[in-house]
Amino acid sequence: MKKLFPGLIWEIETAKKEIFLTFDDGPHPEITPWLLNCLDEYNARATFFCVGENVCKYPDTYNTIINKGHMVGNHSYNHLSGWKTTIDEYIENIEKAGELIKSRLFRPPYGRITPSQIKILKHDFRIIMWSILTYDYDVKVSKEQCLKNSIKSTKPGSIVVFHDSAKSSKNLHYTLPLFLEHFTKKGFSFKPMQ
């Protein structure tokens, strides 16, 4: 995918020990507050790629993300796959989310986006992909494997994807604190996307 779409952001060039944590699909009324507290314990800041529909349902949780100093990004209004959606419908859905989520950051749901959609969106957005996918949402992935997935290839400048959703809750609760502890001990800091 990186070779097909070199203009998208897959990692951050940095000489510092920085990791860029991202959380997709929220906000969620129980999981997001828990993970915000977890991030606070490690003085970690992150980027939350929010679904517009969830922002509508849980505006207080969304505002808490911002008030705690995290960044937000657009993850469409209804979590649409760009591969299964017409260009007009896809752009309209992202614009609808943009009325609620004031951000120039966009992450395509499922990472699925077409060259034509990219061409239009790159005028208004930095399209953020990832270098580390934790698979926290996959019920076939054990919490131990999720931790291993999240740690093994993470390096300075990595963009790491977790999810603040019910589906990922079990793996997230186990993995996130251990991930933060592991890299904090190694002298890393956790930064939001800009």
C-alpha positions in Angstrom: 0.0 0.0 0.0 2.8 2.4 0.9 4.3 2.0 -2.6 0.9 2.5 -4.3 0.2 5.7 -2.3 3.5 7.4 -1.5 1.8 10.8 -1.1 -0.1 9.7 2.0 1.5 9.9 5.5 2.6 6.5 6.8 5.1 7.6 9.4 6.7 10.8 10.7 10.4 11.7 10.0 12.0 12.4 13.3 15.3 12.1 15.1 13.6 12.1 18.5 12.2 9.2 20.4 8.6 10.0 19.5 5.6 7.7 18.8 2.4 8.9 17.3 -0.6 7.1 18.8 -3.9 7.2 17.0 -7.3 5.9 18.0 -10.0 5.2 15.3 -13.8 4.9 15.4 -14.7 6.8 18.6 -15.7 8.6 20.6 -17.2 5.8 22.8 -18.9 6.8 26.0 -17.1 4.2 28.2 -13.9 3.2 26.4 -12.7 6.7 25.4 -12.8 8.1 29.0 -10.9 5.1 30.2 -8.2 5.4 27.6 -7.9 9.2 28.1 -7.2 8.5 31.8 -4.6 5.8 30.7 -2.9 8.4 28.4 -2.9 10.9 31.2 -0.9 8.5 33.5 1.9 8.5 31.0 1.6 12.2 30.0 0.8 10.9 26.5 -1.0 12.9 23.8 -2.6 11.2 20.8 -4.8 11.8 17.8 -8.4 10.5 17.7 -9.8 9.9 14.2 -13.5 10.3 15.1 -16.6 9.1 13.3 -19.1 12.0 12.8 -22.1 9.9 13.8 -20.3 9.1 17.2 -19.4 12.7 17.7 -23.2 13.5 17.4 -24.1 10.8 19.9 -21.4 11.6 22.4 -20.5 15.3 22.2 -19.3 15.5 25.8 -16.8 12.7 25.3 -15.6 14.3 22.1 -15.1 17.7 23.8 -13.2 15.9 26.6 -10.7 14.6 24.0 -10.0 18.1 22.9 -10.0 19.7 26.4 -7.3 17.2 27.4 -5.0 18.4 24.7 -5.4 15.7 22.1 -5.8 16.2 18.4 -8.8 15.0 16.4 -9.1 13.9 12.8 -12.0 13.1 10.4 -12.8 9.4 9.9 -15.9 10.1 7.8 -19.5 10.4 9.1 -20.6 6.8 8.8 -17.2 4.9 8.6 -17.5 4.4 4.9 -15.1 2.3 2.8 -13.8 4.3 -0.1 -13.7 1.2 -2.3 -17.4 0.6 -2.0 -18.6 4.2 -2.3 -18.9 6.6 -5.2 -16.6 9.6 -5.2 -19.4 12.1 -4.6 -21.0 10.1 -1.8 -17.6 9.6 -0.1 -16.6 13.3 -0.2 -20.1 14.4 0.9 -19.8 12.0 3.9 -16.4 13.4 4.9 -17.7 17.0 4.5 -20.7 16.1 6.8 -18.2 14.8 9.4 -16.1 18.0 8.9 -19.0 20.1 10.1 -18.5 18.5 13.5 -14.8 17.6 13.5 -12.7 20.7 12.8 -9.5 19.2 11.5 -7.3 19.0 8.4 -6.4 15.4 9.3 -8.3 12.6 7.6 -7.9 8.8 7.9 -9.9 6.7 5.5 -11.9 4.0 7.3 -10.4 0.5 6.8 -7.5 2.4 5.0 -9.6 2.0 1.8 -9.4 4.9 -0.5 -9.1 5.3 -4.3 -6.6 7.5 -6.2 -9.5 9.7 -7.4 -10.7 10.2 -3.8 -7.1 11.0 -2.7 -6.8 13.6 -5.5 -9.8 15.5 -4.3 -9.2 15.2 -0.5 -5.5 16.1 -0.5 -6.4 19.7 -1.3 -8.1 20.1 2.1 -6.6 17.3 4.2 -3.4 15.6 5.3 -4.3 11.9 4.7 -2.9 9.9 7.6 -2.4 6.2 7.3 -0.2 4.1 9.7 3.0 2.2 10.1 1.7 -0.1 12.9 -1.7 -1.8 12.9 -2.3 -3.5 16.3 -5.3 -5.6 15.2 -6.9 -4.7 18.6 -10.3 -4.9 16.8 -9.8 -8.5 15.6 -11.6 -11.1 17.8 -9.2 -13.8 16.5 -6.2 -11.9 17.8 -5.4 -12.6 21.5 -4.5 -9.8 23.8 -1.0 -11.1 24.0 -0.6 -11.1 20.3 -2.1 -7.6 20.1 0.6 -6.4 22.5 3.3 -8.1 20.4 1.8 -6.6 17.2 1.9 -3.1 18.7 5.4 -3.3 20.1 7.5 -5.4 17.7 8.0 -2.9 14.8 7.3 0.4 16.6 10.2 2.8 16.3 10.8 6.6 16.4 8.2 8.2 14.1 5.8 5.2 14.0 2.1 6.0 13.6 0.3 3.3 15.7 -3.4 2.5 15.3 -5.6 1.4 18.2 -9.4 1.7 18.3 -11.7 3.2 20.9 -14.6 0.9 20.1 -16.5 -1.9 21.9 -15.1 -4.5 19.5 -11.5 -3.6 20.5 -12.2 -3.1 24.2 -10.7 -6.4 25.6 -7.4 -6.1 23.6 -7.2 -2.4 24.2 -7.6 -2.6 28.0 -4.8 -5.2 28.1 -2.4 -3.7 25.5 -2.5 0.1 25.9 -1.1 0.4 29.5 1.6 -2.2 28.7 2.5 -0.5 25.5 2.7 2.9 27.2 4.8 1.5 30.0 7.2 -0.3 27.7 8.0 2.7 25.6 8.0 5.2 28.5 10.8 3.1 30.1 12.7 3.3 26.8 12.6 7.1 27.0 9.9 7.6 24.3 7.3 10.4 24.3 3.8 10.2 22.7 2.8 13.0 20.4 -0.3 14.0 18.5 -0.3 14.5 14.8 -0.2 18.1 13.6 
